[in-house]
């Protein structure tokens, strides 16, 4: 595993792989790696000869400066977790490699970003779209792996790659969960023991709602009941719990096509998101 910090060094590596006719995958992350991230690395290795993992805590996708300051920086620990996977490059760019002095371009994807996460985190998806565009162009990867836990983000990245004719195929990879069903997330470490015991209710109630919707129950009644159960379990707020078209996230009033149930809820000061297929 080669540690790379500049885009020029990354491109030099990439050119050597292109010369050999090798296929390249990239796994973009912000570090603080857990088993969910590592599962993306495993998928990447199945689809490419060479794998690049990136770690960059992107300031443009944080609404709250405090969240940016508090985000864990664990490069050494992350490198140790990646070592057994035999990746080819760990790209940890300095800020000037992504946003040099005078940087003035912003990438925005309309239609997928205005509600759900976009409504609660203004500007977040513009930051995601901008940094992912940079990482795709710097790595020139053939394929990129993104977790379905951040489903709206995954659709956004797929759309920008297609719209901008970036030759990087975006693969959506299944959400990795703890044994009790809680979706793995770097935020989970911030939960107190009491909160951690409550957190799996999110998945339990989504599963219950999905079963009822499949049986033909009224979708709005089912979702209102699930929100109430989540709050009764100890969550402080449910920001949204919505059934959306799995392809473009348009709201659904009936279940007549592949759908996704998406949720965001606050447990203390920790914001948890999740989604499941319906």
N, C-alpha and C positions, 0 to 999 in steps of 0.2 A: 504494500500500500504506500503510494507516494503522496506526501503532503505537499499540496500546491496552494500558493497564496496569490498568484497573479494570473490575469487572464492570458497574458502572453505565454506563460509557462504551460497553462492548460491547453492552449491552442497548439503548442509545439507537441505535446503528448498526443493530442487528437490527430494531428497530421500524420504522426508515425503510425497510428492505428488505421487511418484511412488508406495509407500506402499499402498496408497488409491486407486490405479488404475486410477489416473487422467491423462488426456491428457494435455500437456503443449505446449504453443506457445511462440515464441520469436519475438520481433520487434526490430531489431538492428537500432540504429540511432547515429548521432553525436550531438544530441541536437538541440537547436534553433528551437524547435518544432513549426509546423504550422498545418493547417487543413489537409494537405496531410498526415503528420505523424499520426495524430489522426484517420484518416480514416483507416489506417493500424491496429491500435489498435482495432477498431470496427470489422474488418474482423477477427482478431486474436481471439476475444471473441466468434465469431460465430463457430470457429473451435477447441476450446479447453476449458478445465475446468479452467485452470490457464494461466495467461499471464504475461510474463516478458518483460519489455521494457528496452533496454540497451542504455546508453549514454556514448560514448567514442570517443573523438576527436583523430582520428588515425593518428599519425605523418607519418606513412609509406605510406599513400596515397596522401600526398601533395608534388607536385613538387617544389613549391615555398615556402621557409621558411617564407616569409612575409604573405602568405595566411594562413599558420598554425597559426602564431602569431595573425592575425586579426580575426580568426574564432571566432564567438561569443560563450562565455561560459555562459549559462543562466540556470543553474541547478535549482535554486529556482523557476523561472518562469515556467520552463518545468514541474516541479513536480506539480505546481498549475494547469497547463493545464491538466495534467493526472488524477488529483484527482477525477473528476466526473466520470471517466470511470471504476473505481473499479478494476484496475489492481492489481495483487498480489505482484509484486516485481519490483522495479526500481533499476537496476543494474548499478552502476556508478563506475567502477573499477578504481583504481589508476594505473598509467602506469606500475608499477612493477608487477601487476596482469596479464597483457597482455604480456609485454616484460621484463621479469626479467633479471638481470645481466647474461651475457653469452648467451642470446637468439641468435640462429644462423640459424634458419630455415626460409625459404621463400617458399611460395606456389605460383606456376605459372600455369595458365591455358592457353595452347596454342590453337591457332586457332580462338578464339573469341576475342582476346585482342590486336592483332597487329595493327589494323587500327581504323578508326573513333576516339573514345575517346582515345584509346591506342596510336595512332600516335601523338596526340597532348599533351598527358600527360604521358610521359615515366615513367614506374614504378608504375603508379597509380593503375592499376588493380592487380599487385602483392601485393600491400599493402592491397587492398580490400580483395583479396582471403585469405591472411594470417590472417587478423583480424577476418574475418567471420568464418574461420575454427576454430579459437580459441573460439569464442563466441558460435558456435554450440556445440563444445565438452564440454565447461564449463557448458552450460545450458542443454545439452542433450534434447533439445526441439523436440517434435514430428513434429512441423510445424513452419515455419518462413515466415513472410510476408514482401515482398519487392514491392515498387512502380514501375509501368511500365514507369514512367517518365525517370528513369535511366534504359532503356531497356537493353542495353548491359551489364550493371552490373547485372541485374536480371538473364539474360541467363548465365553469368559467374558463379554466385552463384549456380544456379541449376546444372550446369555441374560439379562443384567441389564436390557438395554434392553427386551426383551420382557416380562420378569417385572414390571418397575416401570411398564409402560405409558408409557415415554418414547418420544415420537414421533420417534425418530432411527433411521433404517435403517442397519444396520452392513454395510458392504461389505468383503469380504475381497479383498485385492489380491495378485497373484503376487509371490513372493520375487524380488528383484533380485540378480543374482550377478555376481561378477567373471568375467573371461574364463576362469579356471581352475576355475570352479564354486563357489568359496567364497561363501557368502551374505554380502551386505554388512551390516556392523554397525559401530556406533561403537566397539566393542571391538577391531576389527581393527587399529587404529593402535597398540595396545599390544603387538602381536606383534613379536618380533625378526625379522630377515631369515630366520634358520634356521627359526623357528616358522612364519613366513608360508609358507615352502616346503612345510612339512608339512601345514598346515591343510586344503588341498583334499582330502586323503585322506578326510576325513569324508564329503563328497559322493560321492566315488568308491566308497566301500564301501557307502553307502546304495543307490546305483544298482545295484551288484552284488547286494546282498541282495534288492532289489525284483525284479530279473529272476529270481532263483532262486525266490522266493516265487510269482511269477506262473506259473512252470513247474511248481509243485506240490511243491517241496521242503519238508522239515520246517521249520516256521518257527523253532522254538527252536534247532535245529542251525544254521540259516542265521545267526540273530542272534548266537549265541555265536561263530561263526567270524568274523563281521564285527567284533565287539568285539575279538577277538584281533588281527585285522589292523590295526585302528585303533591299538591299543596298541603293536604291533610297529613301526608307522610313526613312533612317537615321542611320541604322546600320553601324558600321565601317568596319566589315569584316564578311564574311560567311566562316567558316572554312570547313564545309562540308554540303551538302544536298544530301542524297543518298537514293535510293530505294534498300532495302536488303531483302533477304529471312527471314521471321519471325522466323524460327527455328534455323538458324545457322549464319545469317548475311552475307551470300555470296551475291555478287553483282548480280543484276538482270537486264537484258536487255529487257525482256518482262514480262508482268504480267500474269503468268500462274500458280501461287501458292500463298498462303497467304504471304503477304509482309508487310514491315514496312518502312515508310518514316522517316528518322532520320536527325536532323539538329543540328548544333552548330554555334552560331554567337556571335560576340562581339558588345556590346553596351557600348561605353566608355571603362571602365576597367572591366565591368561586362560580364561574359561569361554565355550565356543562352543556354540550351539544351532542346530539345523536340522531340517527335516522335508521329506518329499516325499510326493506322492500315490502310492498303489499301487492 
